[in-house]
Amino acid sequence: MVSYNRLVEMFKGLIGLEISEGAIANIFSRASAPFAADAERIDAEIRAAPVIASDETSARVEGQTCWQWVFGSATAVAHRIAASRGKAVVNGFLEGAEPEVWVSDRLGAQMNHAKAHQVCLAHLLRDTRYAIEAGDKRFAPGFKFLLKRAFAIGRRKANLADSTLLACQRDLERRLVRLLAIEPIPRPASSSGAASKNAGTSCSSSLPAAMCRPPIISPNGACVLR
């Protein structure tokens, strides 16, 4: 989102156009009807897509903290500004549609909107980097390699034969199974001497919970974490 004040500065600095905030507001007002029509078309295109990706981030609107939601398919992207970060925003956008796969982080509001859920690999890579920075040397480095290998295969997917893709999938699955077999390091005892309640039963505190769950195979054949 860009404020009217910032738009004034951008127009003047980038193309030498001096325009007031009021003039920009009037332009948006006159264009609202055609914009709304195109927005409806974009929304319908995304709802009909078999795979939808979604994310949300905070945004300041008139001094209030709101949320900018994004919903995307292979061919279109829609944005929403909402006061809520809750599941109702997603439900309102989908209007009853149920895609084959929903791609997102593991925020509760992003769950259970499709027949299958794929954790956003970009989020996993970011969390893996956090784990490495926090000192994990057992699981995270190997998992980072696995993710980057999957990204590289994805970029070449259009040029690979089905048999090659299947071989790549099986290789990634074997690597992931080996990684998940690594025993986590128990969390150290607290300063009071009491051991963590989760020690020995969960992943190291530096690792995201999604990394400790068994893999599943999504409808598109990709090996994912749930």
Backbone bond lengths (Angstrom), bond angles and torsions (degrees), N, CA, C in turn:
res aa  C-N    CA-C-N  psi(-1)  N-CA   C-N-CA  omega(-1)  CA-C   N-CA-C  phi
1 M - - - 1.452 - - 1.515 110.02 -
2 V 1.349 114.45 140.66 1.462 120.49 178.77 1.529 107.77 -124.78
3 S 1.316 117.25 127.71 1.463 121.36 -179.06 1.519 110.30 -70.89
4 Y 1.346 115.84 161.35 1.463 120.51 176.77 1.531 110.42 -59.39
5 N 1.321 115.71 -41.81 1.459 119.59 -179.73 1.523 111.04 -60.51
6 R 1.327 115.82 -41.94 1.459 120.33 179.16 1.527 111.05 -68.11
7 L 1.330 117.35 -37.06 1.467 120.77 177.53 1.529 111.00 -61.75
8 V 1.335 115.95 -41.25 1.468 119.84 177.43 1.526 109.79 -58.05
9 E 1.331 116.36 -46.29 1.461 120.95 179.95 1.525 111.68 -64.18
10 M 1.335 116.38 -40.84 1.458 120.37 -178.90 1.523 111.75 -65.36
11 F 1.326 117.02 -45.64 1.469 120.27 179.48 1.529 111.16 -59.75
12 K 1.324 115.87 -42.77 1.465 119.64 -178.57 1.524 111.19 -70.77
13 G 1.311 117.12 -42.60 1.458 120.19 -176.23 1.514 113.88 -75.24
14 L 1.341 117.05 -35.14 1.457 119.77 -174.45 1.526 113.67 -89.44
15 I 1.337 116.61 -40.57 1.472 118.05 -176.12 1.525 112.79 -125.89
16 G 1.322 117.83 7.00 1.454 120.94 176.35 1.511 114.47 71.29
17 L 1.327 117.69 20.92 1.471 121.78 -179.43 1.523 109.49 -95.96
18 E 1.338 115.96 122.65 1.460 120.52 175.86 1.522 108.55 -95.68
19 I 1.326 115.68 118.64 1.459 121.59 -177.40 1.521 108.14 -144.02
20 S 1.315 116.92 145.65 1.461 121.20 -177.60 1.525 111.10 -88.58
21 E 1.318 114.99 163.12 1.458 119.45 176.75 1.530 110.58 -62.90
22 G 1.331 116.66 -37.28 1.458 120.21 179.19 1.520 111.92 -62.93
23 A 1.347 116.49 -40.18 1.461 119.84 179.01 1.526 111.10 -64.15
24 I 1.359 116.09 -39.67 1.464 120.04 177.73 1.525 110.31 -63.93
25 A 1.333 116.57 -42.20 1.467 120.41 178.98 1.516 110.88 -61.39
26 N 1.336 117.55 -40.43 1.468 121.21 179.20 1.528 111.24 -65.65
27 I 1.330 116.75 -38.90 1.464 120.65 178.11 1.521 110.33 -61.73
28 F 1.340 115.50 -46.00 1.460 119.35 179.30 1.526 111.33 -63.08
29 S 1.342 116.39 -37.48 1.457 120.33 -179.53 1.524 110.94 -64.30
30 R 1.328 116.61 -44.14 1.469 120.25 -179.91 1.529 111.30 -67.95
31 A 1.330 116.71 -30.48 1.469 120.26 -176.76 1.526 112.69 -90.67
32 S 1.331 117.73 -1.40 1.459 120.17 -173.07 1.525 113.05 -62.17
33 A 1.332 117.34 -39.25 1.472 119.80 -178.11 1.532 112.18 -64.22
34 P 1.344 119.25 -53.46 1.473 117.72 177.84 1.522 112.92 -63.89
35 F 1.341 116.80 -34.22 1.461 119.23 176.09 1.527 110.69 -61.73
36 A 1.330 116.81 -42.85 1.461 121.34 -178.76 1.528 110.92 -63.59
37 A 1.340 116.33 -39.26 1.464 120.07 179.26 1.526 110.83 -64.13
38 D 1.324 116.20 -44.38 1.465 119.32 178.33 1.521 111.40 -67.06
39 A 1.333 116.75 -35.60 1.461 120.22 178.90 1.524 111.01 -62.86
40 E 1.327 116.80 -40.34 1.466 120.98 178.04 1.529 110.77 -63.45
41 R 1.328 116.29 -40.36 1.463 120.19 178.65 1.527 110.81 -64.35
42 I 1.330 115.93 -42.69 1.465 120.66 178.98 1.527 110.65 -64.08
43 D 1.339 116.35 -44.55 1.466 120.44 179.31 1.525 111.12 -58.51
44 A 1.338 116.70 -45.14 1.463 120.90 -178.72 1.527 110.91 -64.35
45 E 1.330 116.56 -37.66 1.470 120.67 179.52 1.519 110.79 -64.22
46 I 1.326 116.46 -40.44 1.468 119.79 -179.88 1.522 110.39 -70.11
47 R 1.336 117.76 -42.87 1.475 120.62 -179.94 1.523 111.63 -58.93
48 A 1.335 117.09 -31.51 1.465 120.66 -178.11 1.520 112.80 -83.92
49 A 1.316 117.75 -5.87 1.468 121.36 -176.29 1.527 110.83 -75.24
50 P 1.329 118.20 145.76 1.467 120.76 178.05 1.524 113.49 -72.40
51 V 1.329 116.74 -25.96 1.467 121.22 -179.85 1.526 108.80 -128.14
52 I 1.320 116.49 125.75 1.468 121.72 178.69 1.520 108.74 -124.56
53 A 1.314 115.77 132.85 1.462 121.67 175.37 1.524 108.83 -107.78
54 S 1.322 116.51 145.65 1.462 119.93 -177.48 1.525 110.72 -145.07
55 D 1.326 114.73 150.49 1.457 121.21 174.52 1.522 107.60 -155.49
56 E 1.319 116.04 169.01 1.467 120.03 179.22 1.519 108.74 -149.25
57 T 1.325 115.19 150.95 1.458 120.93 178.63 1.512 108.90 -148.75
58 S 1.313 116.61 155.65 1.459 119.95 -178.18 1.517 111.04 -70.07
59 A 1.322 115.89 150.75 1.463 122.24 178.56 1.518 108.71 -149.52
60 R 1.310 116.48 137.59 1.460 121.20 179.07 1.523 109.31 -89.16
61 V 1.322 116.17 126.00 1.459 122.18 178.94 1.528 108.15 -129.38
62 E 1.324 115.99 113.40 1.466 121.70 -179.36 1.526 111.16 50.87
63 G 1.307 115.18 44.44 1.457 120.35 176.44 1.513 115.58 81.32
64 Q 1.334 117.19 -1.51 1.462 120.88 -178.69 1.529 109.91 -109.92
65 T 1.329 115.71 146.09 1.457 120.20 176.60 1.523 109.69 -80.89
66 C 1.317 115.77 116.08 1.460 121.98 175.90 1.524 108.66 -119.15
67 W 1.323 116.19 -171.14 1.462 120.76 -177.82 1.515 109.88 -129.49
68 Q 1.314 115.67 129.73 1.454 120.97 174.41 1.532 108.20 -96.85
69 W 1.316 115.18 113.56 1.457 122.12 179.87 1.522 109.06 -98.04
70 V 1.327 115.87 144.52 1.448 120.67 174.94 1.528 108.62 -128.30
71 F 1.325 115.41 136.31 1.466 122.48 177.38 1.521 106.64 -127.03
72 G 1.315 116.86 126.38 1.452 119.19 -174.76 1.512 113.39 -136.86
73 S 1.324 114.78 147.75 1.461 122.22 172.30 1.521 107.60 -121.26
74 A 1.314 117.49 -170.27 1.462 120.44 179.45 1.518 111.71 -69.44
75 T 1.343 117.68 -17.23 1.468 120.05 -173.17 1.525 114.64 -124.42
76 A 1.325 118.42 -7.53 1.470 119.24 -174.88 1.518 110.70 -154.91
77 V 1.341 115.48 157.66 1.464 122.44 178.72 1.521 108.63 -138.08
78 A 1.336 116.33 134.61 1.460 121.71 178.04 1.517 109.70 -123.68
79 H 1.318 116.01 143.52 1.465 121.97 178.89 1.523 109.51 -117.13
80 R 1.325 116.06 147.08 1.451 122.45 175.70 1.534 108.71 -135.96
81 I 1.307 117.09 138.75 1.461 121.87 169.40 1.526 106.95 -105.81
82 A 1.317 116.33 124.45 1.466 120.52 -177.47 1.522 109.55 -138.36
83 A 1.320 115.09 151.47 1.460 120.24 177.41 1.518 111.33 -76.62
84 S 1.336 116.86 -13.67 1.453 121.99 -175.13 1.524 111.59 -112.87
85 R 1.330 114.92 151.60 1.459 121.80 171.81 1.524 108.98 -108.44
86 G 1.318 116.84 19.78 1.451 121.62 -173.74 1.510 114.60 -91.03
87 K 1.334 115.01 171.92 1.454 123.61 -178.38 1.530 112.66 -60.83
88 A 1.332 116.75 -25.55 1.466 120.10 -177.90 1.529 111.70 -61.30
89 V 1.326 117.34 -30.38 1.470 120.21 179.02 1.525 110.10 -64.56
90 V 1.329 116.31 -44.03 1.462 120.87 179.44 1.522 110.54 -66.59
91 N 1.322 116.11 -45.63 1.464 119.90 179.14 1.521 111.40 -60.08
92 G 1.329 115.99 -39.96 1.462 119.38 178.97 1.518 112.29 -64.71
93 F 1.323 116.81 -36.30 1.454 119.27 178.96 1.530 111.01 -71.02
94 L 1.336 117.09 -44.05 1.461 120.30 -175.48 1.524 113.31 -69.47
95 E 1.321 116.92 -30.02 1.470 121.09 179.96 1.526 111.92 51.57
96 G 1.316 116.30 43.19 1.465 120.57 176.40 1.514 114.57 91.78
97 A 1.307 119.17 -9.84 1.471 121.23 179.11 1.528 110.23 -69.17
98 E 1.327 116.18 147.87 1.467 121.01 178.50 1.528 108.81 -133.32
99 P 1.325 117.63 102.90 1.466 119.78 179.10 1.528 111.54 -71.60
100 E 1.321 115.38 169.86 1.459 120.19 176.53 1.529 110.58 -71.28
101 V 1.331 116.41 -41.82 1.465 121.20 -175.60 1.523 109.58 -136.23
102 W 1.319 116.34 136.57 1.469 123.42 174.75 1.526 107.85 -114.16
103 V 1.321 116.90 125.38 1.460 122.23 -178.14 1.519 108.79 -110.18
104 S 1.337 116.90 122.08 1.468 120.39 -177.92 1.517 109.26 -167.65
105 D 1.342 115.92 -179.73 1.454 119.56 168.79 1.531 108.11 -78.54
106 R 1.323 116.42 -170.10 1.468 119.31 -174.38 1.531 113.46 -100.41
107 L 1.330 116.96 24.31 1.457 120.21 172.53 1.527 109.01 -58.76
108 G 1.318 116.49 136.98 1.457 119.90 -176.99 1.516 113.53 -54.73
109 A 1.334 116.68 -37.17 1.459 120.67 -179.07 1.522 112.49 -66.87
110 Q 1.332 117.24 -16.28 1.468 121.54 -178.30 1.528 112.69 -95.17
111 M 1.310 117.29 -0.44 1.458 120.01 -173.83 1.527 112.63 -95.48
112 N 1.348 115.14 153.17 1.471 123.93 172.35 1.528 113.35 64.84
113 H 1.321 116.16 43.14 1.467 119.75 176.35 1.521 112.61 -111.19
114 A 1.332 117.38 -1.81 1.460 120.50 -177.81 1.526 109.48 -146.17
115 K 1.320 115.91 176.09 1.458 120.23 179.42 1.525 110.77 -68.31
116 A 1.326 116.97 -29.11 1.468 121.26 177.25 1.518 108.76 -142.15
117 H 1.322 115.34 152.85 1.470 120.26 -179.97 1.513 109.80 -121.04
118 Q 1.324 116.90 131.24 1.450 121.57 173.20 1.513 109.18 -113.18
119 V 1.328 115.70 126.22 1.460 120.00 175.61 1.525 108.53 -66.06
120 C 1.306 116.23 134.10 1.460 121.39 178.93 1.529 109.22 -59.45
121 L 1.327 116.38 121.58 1.461 119.81 -176.73 1.520 111.88 -69.07
122 A 1.326 117.91 -30.20 1.461 120.32 176.85 1.524 110.48 -63.74
123 H 1.340 116.99 -40.27 1.462 120.46 176.67 1.526 110.40 -64.84
124 L 1.339 116.73 -41.08 1.454 120.02 179.51 1.527 111.16 -63.51
125 L 1.335 116.48 -40.59 1.458 119.64 178.99 1.524 110.40 -63.70
126 R 1.330 116.87 -41.34 1.467 120.40 177.65 1.522 110.64 -62.11
127 D 1.335 116.85 -44.86 1.461 120.09 -179.92 1.527 111.21 -65.59
128 T 1.335 115.84 -34.47 1.457 119.64 178.27 1.523 110.79 -65.26
129 R 1.325 116.32 -40.25 1.469 119.58 176.72 1.524 110.62 -63.27
130 Y 1.339 116.84 -39.50 1.459 119.73 176.03 1.520 110.43 -59.58
131 A 1.352 116.17 -43.05 1.466 120.21 -178.20 1.523 110.56 -63.66
132 I 1.329 116.81 -40.80 1.468 120.13 178.61 1.524 110.12 -64.13
133 E 1.338 116.59 -43.68 1.460 120.31 178.73 1.526 111.46 -63.51
134 A 1.342 116.22 -29.73 1.465 120.58 179.91 1.526 112.07 -79.34
135 G 1.332 116.21 -6.24 1.451 118.49 174.61 1.515 116.39 112.80
136 D 1.326 118.52 -0.52 1.467 119.38 -179.88 1.526 109.90 -71.08
137 K 1.343 116.14 125.17 1.458 121.21 179.54 1.524 111.89 -121.54
138 R 1.329 116.61 4.89 1.463 120.12 -176.15 1.526 111.61 -99.31
139 F 1.301 116.11 -54.74 1.466 120.35 -173.69 1.529 112.76 -100.22
140 A 1.316 117.07 -48.70 1.458 121.45 -168.95 1.528 114.85 -59.22
141 P 1.344 120.34 -43.86 1.472 118.62 -179.58 1.531 112.59 -59.77
142 G 1.333 116.77 -43.13 1.460 119.92 178.55 1.510 112.25 -66.70
143 F 1.339 116.06 -37.04 1.460 119.79 179.70 1.525 110.88 -68.78
144 K 1.326 116.43 -36.08 1.468 120.16 176.27 1.520 110.18 -62.39
145 F 1.331 116.79 -43.05 1.460 120.56 177.45 1.529 110.35 -60.64
146 L 1.337 116.44 -42.84 1.465 120.97 -179.55 1.523 111.05 -61.05
147 L 1.332 116.73 -45.50 1.461 120.22 -179.79 1.523 111.31 -62.98
148 K 1.319 117.32 -45.16 1.461 120.19 -178.32 1.527 110.69 -66.48
149 R 1.317 117.18 -32.97 1.464 120.50 174.97 1.529 110.30 -65.43
150 A 1.333 116.16 -41.60 1.467 120.13 177.82 1.534 110.94 -63.77
151 F 1.334 116.87 -40.62 1.465 120.13 177.30 1.528 110.66 -60.25
152 A 1.335 116.55 -43.10 1.462 120.76 -178.69 1.519 111.03 -63.58
153 I 1.338 116.25 -40.59 1.465 119.98 177.71 1.517 110.36 -65.38
154 G 1.336 116.26 -40.97 1.458 120.39 179.95 1.519 112.36 -60.53
155 R 1.332 116.59 -38.44 1.466 119.60 179.52 1.525 111.98 -67.33
156 R 1.343 117.13 -24.78 1.468 121.08 -179.00 1.523 112.55 -99.53
157 K 1.335 116.82 2.50 1.462 121.26 -170.26 1.520 113.17 -54.38
158 A 1.326 117.40 -42.08 1.470 120.54 -176.61 1.518 112.35 -63.86
159 N 1.326 117.31 -22.63 1.463 120.93 -176.55 1.518 113.21 -103.38
160 L 1.337 117.46 5.83 1.458 121.36 -177.52 1.520 110.94 -106.15
161 A 1.314 115.87 142.52 1.459 121.01 176.88 1.521 110.15 -70.67
162 D 1.341 116.24 156.74 1.461 120.37 179.49 1.528 111.47 -57.31
163 S 1.335 116.77 -39.61 1.464 119.88 -179.65 1.525 111.39 -65.04
164 T 1.335 115.83 -36.34 1.468 119.76 177.97 1.520 110.72 -68.01
165 L 1.333 116.45 -42.21 1.463 120.30 178.10 1.522 110.99 -61.95
166 L 1.341 116.47 -40.02 1.458 120.12 178.95 1.526 110.31 -64.28
167 A 1.322 116.58 -40.66 1.464 120.24 178.04 1.526 111.12 -64.51
168 C 1.340 115.80 -40.53 1.470 120.03 177.35 1.515 110.83 -63.73
169 Q 1.336 116.62 -41.40 1.460 120.45 179.50 1.521 110.54 -61.22
170 R 1.318 116.64 -46.14 1.460 120.06 -178.74 1.525 111.34 -64.70
171 D 1.335 116.04 -37.39 1.465 119.71 177.55 1.523 110.47 -64.14
172 L 1.343 117.43 -43.91 1.461 120.62 178.94 1.528 110.74 -63.43
173 E 1.334 116.80 -39.59 1.460 120.06 179.52 1.525 111.09 -63.44
174 R 1.330 117.03 -43.46 1.476 120.06 179.59 1.525 110.47 -62.81
175 R 1.322 116.10 -42.51 1.465 119.69 179.40 1.534 110.65 -63.58
176 L 1.344 115.84 -41.19 1.458 119.53 -178.99 1.526 111.26 -66.35
177 V 1.323 116.78 -41.62 1.465 120.29 178.89 1.530 110.16 -60.61
178 R 1.323 117.21 -41.57 1.463 120.16 178.73 1.530 111.06 -64.17
179 L 1.325 115.99 -39.71 1.462 119.50 178.82 1.519 111.32 -64.74
180 L 1.333 115.88 -42.35 1.465 119.42 -178.46 1.527 112.55 -69.77
181 A 1.324 116.52 -15.53 1.460 119.88 177.85 1.518 112.53 -82.31
182 I 1.336 117.12 -8.88 1.459 120.69 179.34 1.525 109.56 -66.82
183 E 1.318 115.83 129.55 1.463 120.31 179.79 1.532 109.40 -72.43
184 P 1.339 117.87 127.64 1.465 120.14 178.40 1.519 111.50 -69.97
185 I 1.306 115.45 152.95 1.460 120.77 175.99 1.523 108.19 -82.33
186 P 1.333 119.51 122.68 1.471 120.23 -179.91 1.513 111.22 -57.82
187 R 1.312 115.86 145.63 1.455 120.32 177.17 1.521 109.83 -64.73
188 P 1.324 117.46 140.54 1.466 119.69 179.86 1.518 111.50 -66.33
189 A 1.326 115.89 156.62 1.456 120.60 178.42 1.514 109.68 -63.29
190 S 1.320 115.82 149.80 1.456 120.32 178.58 1.520 109.80 -70.77
191 S 1.321 116.12 172.85 1.465 120.52 -178.08 1.520 112.08 -61.60
192 S 1.328 117.00 -22.62 1.461 120.38 179.85 1.519 111.77 -83.74
193 G 1.362 114.80 -6.68 1.457 118.23 178.60 1.507 113.11 96.94
194 A 1.338 117.61 -8.02 1.463 120.18 179.92 1.516 109.29 -82.33
195 A 1.304 116.40 133.96 1.455 120.71 -179.85 1.522 109.65 -73.77
196 S 1.301 115.05 152.96 1.457 120.10 176.94 1.519 109.71 -62.19
197 K 1.306 116.10 139.54 1.458 120.33 179.39 1.519 111.50 -63.04
198 N 1.329 116.36 -26.26 1.456 119.82 -176.55 1.522 112.93 -92.80
199 A 1.333 118.23 -2.46 1.459 120.48 -176.68 1.520 109.97 -59.23
200 G 1.327 114.97 131.89 1.455 120.05 176.94 1.509 113.92 82.25
201 T 1.330 118.59 -11.11 1.453 120.12 -178.45 1.514 112.63 -120.30
202 S 1.320 116.89 -6.65 1.453 119.46 178.70 1.508 109.06 -140.07
203 C 1.323 115.78 175.96 1.457 119.63 -178.98 1.518 110.67 -72.49
204 S 1.321 114.38 161.94 1.452 120.32 175.29 1.511 109.50 -53.79
205 S 1.318 117.02 145.99 1.455 121.12 -175.02 1.518 112.63 -60.71
206 S 1.338 117.80 -17.13 1.459 119.66 -179.65 1.517 112.39 -83.64
207 L 1.343 118.11 -6.42 1.451 120.21 -174.99 1.517 111.28 -106.45
208 P 1.353 117.66 137.90 1.458 121.37 176.53 1.522 110.74 -62.93
209 A 1.316 116.56 145.37 1.461 120.30 -178.49 1.519 111.75 -60.35
210 A 1.351 117.65 -33.48 1.459 120.61 -178.21 1.514 111.78 -60.17
211 M 1.345 117.53 -26.76 1.450 120.95 -177.74 1.525 111.59 -73.81
212 C 1.317 117.60 -15.34 1.450 120.74 -173.96 1.522 112.31 -100.35
213 R 1.315 116.74 6.21 1.455 120.23 -178.15 1.528 109.72 -99.96
214 P 1.347 117.74 151.28 1.462 119.46 -179.29 1.522 110.98 -67.27
215 P 1.337 117.26 152.52 1.459 120.25 -178.45 1.515 112.11 -75.30
216 I 1.308 116.27 157.44 1.457 122.16 171.51 1.517 107.60 -129.65
217 I 1.312 116.08 165.98 1.452 120.26 177.42 1.512 108.02 -109.21
218 S 1.342 116.55 122.44 1.454 120.98 -178.84 1.524 109.38 -77.59
219 P 1.364 117.80 164.72 1.462 120.89 -179.81 1.521 113.66 -56.97
220 N 1.320 118.55 -25.82 1.465 120.04 -179.77 1.530 112.23 -87.66
221 G 1.343 116.12 7.61 1.456 119.69 174.56 1.502 115.14 88.98
222 A 1.325 117.67 1.35 1.463 119.87 -177.02 1.525 109.90 -84.67
223 C 1.295 115.43 143.13 1.471 120.73 175.10 1.510 107.95 -82.66
224 V 1.321 118.26 121.60 1.459 121.28 -173.90 1.518 109.30 -132.92
225 L 1.319 114.24 170.66 1.457 121.74 173.94 1.498 108.63 -107.11
226 R 1.320 117.31 147.67 1.467 119.42 179.64 1.522 110.01 -115.11
